[in-house]
Amino acid sequence: MIKIKEEFKLPTVLGIGLLLVFVETVGSFFSGSLSLLSHAGLMLAASFAALPAIIGKNLNISKEEGEAFKRSQFYSICLNGVMLLIIALYIIYKAVVLFADPVGINLAMTCWMAFSAFTGLAFCLLLLYPEIKKNKDIKTLFIKYALCAALMPLIASASAIYYLKDMYFFDPVLSLFIAAFIIVQVISLLKQALLALIK
């Protein structure tokens, strides 16, 4: 098992997650794969959705400071939720455009990006696994990152099918599927923010 100090595990996992978001976003523009960009959005949503409860439990603040913290946390989460919703709507728009006017996908780059992201997520899951019985919020993050990892072979397969069979619609269909997951994450994020505010 990977040995990292307890206090560094979660920052390491979230740091890797955000790095993967950046790498996949850049890779999607060079590879032409919309599903890679969609996956980056899903990773961002999964990371943001896990933050509120985890941060709230690990900060030691007074009641008066806690109220101010809750309000600032609420506004921050709402801003993140709006940003993620815009990403999901952009993905839906691009998927519709690709149905009407498909573009080529760089198979080698898409598969390399998928493999790199899968490897990074596998490392994150190994770090999180020992903690899932101790903290339900970390367990939630583990499940969401596991879902993100499970999607990587589908993204590689969609680009391979496009390349080999010229069936272009698999990439935008998968992107729409991922966009739906992002919207679900946004709803979860806003729900957490509201519950944190009224407690």
ABEGO torsion letter per residue (X at the ends): XBBBBAAAAAAAAAAAAAAAAAAAAAAAAAAGBAAAAAAAAAAAAAAAAAAAAAAAAABBBBAAAAAAAAAAAAAAAAAAAAAAAAAAAAAAAAAAAAAABBBBBBAAAAAAAAAAAAAAAAAAAAAAAAAAAABAAAAAAAAAAAAAAAAAAAAAAAAAAAAAAGBAAAAAAAAAAAAAAAAAAAAAAAAAAAAAAAX
